[in-house]
Every structure is written in structure tokens, then in C-alpha cells.
Amino acid sequence: MLTMEQVKQYSEQGYLVLDELFDVNEINKIKAQAEKIISEWDELSQDHIFTTEDNDRSGNDFFLSSSENISCFFEEEAFNDKGELCQDKNLCINKIGHALHELDPIFERFSHLPILGEIAASIGLINPQIRQSMYIFKQPKIGGVVNWHQDASFFYTEPQSVVTYWFAMEDATLENGCLWVEPEGHKGPLRERFNRSGLDTNMVTLDKTPWPTEKSTIPVEVKAGSLMIFHGYLPHYSAPNYSSRSRQAYTLHVTDGNAVYASENWLQTINLPLRGFD
């Protein structure tokens, strides 16, 4: 599916953007289903806030059990001092995760499209397996920062195999919090591992290489319908969204079944099927 030039760019830069790969009708189906899930969600608890300021999820059974269900997480600034939502519920959700790709029929069909398997094969995934799915809202005015990180920290395999599929459901711009990446940063070390033991989690430092700064990184602005794929070692982050427009995206984390998936990883597939693309 990918050209030799595209494969070369992915290999050398650590990421690749496929502009407007999906048409507006396909994207609107996904967006509408995300809205439906939120409209039916009634667990309005501050315990369900998601943030990357603190990665300690110890004892957070709501998060740790979300690996095989569909759960909604709130933005950090979703609640006021009285514990009330600061605006309409549909404008307060940070993300939906983490098994949309298996448990929701609309997301399931989209997540397993054959074209995604063709892309996986082009970049060397022999036996792709979808580990996690997330629908991310980056809400207007309150969309929180996502700190610099590498996805292999959360989906550690030997050898490294995790690839992220990042689908733009809306235009992603500097104003509404597009992704920033460090080109060729995937050639550096893995800095951390997010390990789990029972209900305890721990972010373990592997390498003290500093996270990149804006001097060595670039923003990746993309149109709705575009797909960005990136290597598990690629450092990336997104700034807060203070604009009046959301920056919705859908993501899949895919590993190679021929690699060894660490038993310490927080997300383990136990009850659901573990499969790739149709």
C-alpha cells in the first residue's frame, strides 16, 4: 500500500502522514458514534479524570479495568470547585477507551479495515495485533496537555514492535493542540517503562536522556481524514487546547504477535480476541 519513498520516510523519520486517507462520510460515522457513547455515559465522577501530569494509576481500578471495556474519562478541568461539570458533558470528556476496536460495531469495522493491514505489512509488521483503541477529544478551552512520551513505554515488546495509528477526526492545528514530534527521535533510547503489578503501577526510568524541546521538534498539522503512523520510540506530545475548536482523533496501538509482549505492561488482553486487520 505504501510506496518505497513512504516506507523510507517512516524508517528514517519515525513517522509518516497519509493526507486525507478517509473521506468525510467515513469520519462522520466515527464521530457520531463517539457522541452517542458519551450521551449514554452517566458516571459523572471526578475519579474518572485522565491526566498525564501524574502517571501513577495505582489503585485506580476504573482505569486499570478499562483495558477490556468502553469507558469515558474526563478532562482535568472538567469539574468546578463544587464538583460540578463546568460545561456540557459532551464538552468535558477527555477520551473514550480502551476496547472500542472490539466492543463497538462502528469502531470495530473501521479499526479492522484491510487497508490498515496493508500499511502494517508495508512497515514490517508480520503478525499485527491491536492492543488498544482510544477516541481523544482535546476539548475546546480545557483540552489538557499530553506530556512528552514514547508509546513503547506502555506497550513494551522484545524486540520493539508497537506502532501507533493516529486518525485525525478533525483538522489538527497549532491552535487546537496538534501533535509535535521529534524527527528521527525513534533512533534514540527508550526512556521509561510503565509497569504494572496487580493494582500497583510504576513508571520506571530506563535512560536519562532529556525529552526534546521545540528546537528539535516540529508540529504536525493535518486535515481531517488523515492518518499518521509512528514508531513506538518516537517522542511526541500535544499542547493544551485553548481554542474554541476541539481536536478529535482516534488512535490504535498495534504490536507484532511475533514479538514478546511484556507481562508487566499495564494492558493485558485476557477475555477479548487479540487480532489484527481483516
N, C-alpha and C positions, 0 to 999 in steps of 0.2 A: 504494500500500500504506500509506504514511504519511498521517496526517491533516494538515490545514493547520497545526494547532497544533503537531504534532510537527516538521514542517518548519521552522516558525518558531523553535522552541526550538533545533533544530540550528543554524540560521543565526545566531541571537543568542548562544547559549551555547557553540557549538563542539562540542557532543556531545549524544547522545541515548541513553537506555536504554530498551530494549524488554523489559519484565519477562517472564521465563519464556516466551519465544517458542517454545522447543523442549521437547518432552516428555521424560520421564526415559528412555524407551526409546531415543530418538534419541541422547541424550547418552551413554548407557551403551555404545552401539555404538562411538562415537568413543573413549571412554576405554579400552575393551577392546582396540581396535586399537593404541592408543598403547602399552599394556602389552605387546602381542605384539611390536611393533617393538623395544622395549627388551630383551625376553627373548632376542631373536635377535641383539642387538648385542654383539660381543665385542672391540671395540677399546678396551681399558682403558688409555688413555694420558693422562697429565697434560697433554699437548699439546692435548687436546681440551676444556680448561676454557673456559667462557664467562663473561666479566665485563664490566660497563660501567664499572668503575673506570678502565680504560685502553682507549680506543677504537682504539689503533694495532694494526691487523691486518697490517702489512707483513710479507711473507714467510710468513704463516700460510696455507699452501696448503690445509690442511684446511678452514679457514673459507672462504677465497675460492673454493674449488671446490664449496662446498656449495650454491651457488645453484640447481643443477640436479640435485641428488640428495637422498637422505634420510640425514641424519647426526645422531648423538646428541652432545650437548655436556654436560659435567659441571659441577656447581656448584663455586664457588670452594673450598669447604671439604669437597669430596668425598673428598680423599686425606689420609692422616695423614703424619707426618714420615718414615715408611718408604716412602712412595709407594704405600701400600695403601689401598683404599677403606675409608672409616671406617664404613660400614654397607652393607646390601644394595644391589646395583647399582641396583635399581629405585627406591631412595630417594636416589640420588646424581645422577641425570640432571637437568640444568637445563632443557634443551629439546631438541626434535627439529625440524630444519629442513632445507632451506627450500623443498622442492618436493613436499610431501605432497599438495597440491591437484591434482597431475598424475600422480604416480607411485604412489600408493597407492589402490586402488579404493574403500575405505571413505571415506577423506578426500576423494577426488575427487568422489564422488557428493554428499557433504554440502557441499563448497565451492562447487559449481556449482548449488545449488538455485535454482529460479526466483524464490522469494520474496526472495532476496538481490539479484537483478537488479531486482525491483520497488522495493526500498529504494534501490538505486543511482539509478534513474531519478527517484525522488521528490526526491532531494537534488541532482539536476542532472548526474549523470554520464551523458554521452551514449553513450560507447563504452567501458564498463568493461573493464579488463584486470587479471587477478590477477597481481601481480608476485611475491608471496612468501607462504608459509604457515609458521607455527610452532606447535608444541604446547609450552606452557610449564607446568612442574610446580610451581614455587615450593615446593620440598620442605620438609617439617616440620623444624624446628630449624636447617636450614642454607640455606634459601632466601635467595638473595642480594638485595641492594638493586638496583633499576634506577633509575639517576640521572635527574634531570630532563632531558627531551629533547623534541624535536619530530620526528615521523616524516618530515616533508618534508625533513629534513636528509639522510635516507638514500634518499629516492625523489623527487628534485628534478625537477619538471617546470615548463615555462613554457607557459601560466600554471599556478599551483599547482593540483593536482588530486587528490593522494593522499588516500584515506580509509581509515581503519583499522576493520576489523570485529573486535571483541573478544568472543568467545563464552565465557561462564562455564561451564566443565565441572563446577565445584563452587562452593558458596557462597563468595563473596569477602567477607571481613570485615576490620575493623581489626586483628584478632588475627592473621590469616594473610596479611596483605600485600595488601589490595585496592589498586586504582588510586587515585591522587589526581590531580585536575585543577584547572586554573585557569579557572573560568568566564569566558568572553569573552576568554581569553588568545590565542585564534586571531586576534584582531584586531591583535595586536602583530606585531613583526618576526620573521623567521626569523633565528635567532641563529647557526646553524652549517650547514656542508655537509660531508658525509663523502664525500670524493673518492678515486678510485682511478686509478692509472696502472700497468698491469702487475701486479706483486705488491706495489706500494707503495700505502699508504693514508695519508690525511691529513685530520684534522678542521680545517676552515678556519673561522675566526671571521668572521662577516658583520656582526654587530651586538653591542655590548657591554651590551645591556640585561640586568640581573641576572635570574637564574632566580627564580621565585616562592618565597615562604615559606608556611608553614602559615597565616599570617594572611590570605592572599588565595586560598587553595585549599581544596578540600573533598574528603573521601574519598567514593568511590563504592562503596558496599556493595551487592552484587547477589546474587540467588539463582541456583543452578544452572539452566542453560537460558536465561538472559537473554542478550541481545545488546546490546552497547554499540558505537555507531559514533561516530567523532570525526574532526575536521578535521586535516589534516596539520600545521597550525601550532599546534595546541593543546598547550601544555606539560603533561606528565604524568610521573608517577613512581610507583614502588611501594617500600614499606619492606621490610626483611628479614622473613622469616617465622621467628619464634622459637617459634611454637606447635607443638602436636602434630598439627596437621592441614595437609595440603597445600592449595594453591590453584591447581588446574589450570585452564588456559584455552587456547583455540585462537584464533589470530589470522590474518587475511588483510590484506594491504596491496594496495589496488586503486587504479590510476591510470586516467585517461581517455585512450583512444587518440587523441583529437583534440588532446591537448596534446603538447608535445615532451618526450620523456623524455631526460634528460641522459646523454650518453655517458660522463661522469665518475662516474656512480653506480656503487657497488661491484657491484650486482647487475644483470647483463645476461642477458636471455633469448636464447639462441643456438640451442639444439637442441630445446628443448621448445616446444609450441604456446603461444601467448600469447592467451588467450581470457578471456571474461567469464563470464556466468551463462547457464544453459540456459533 
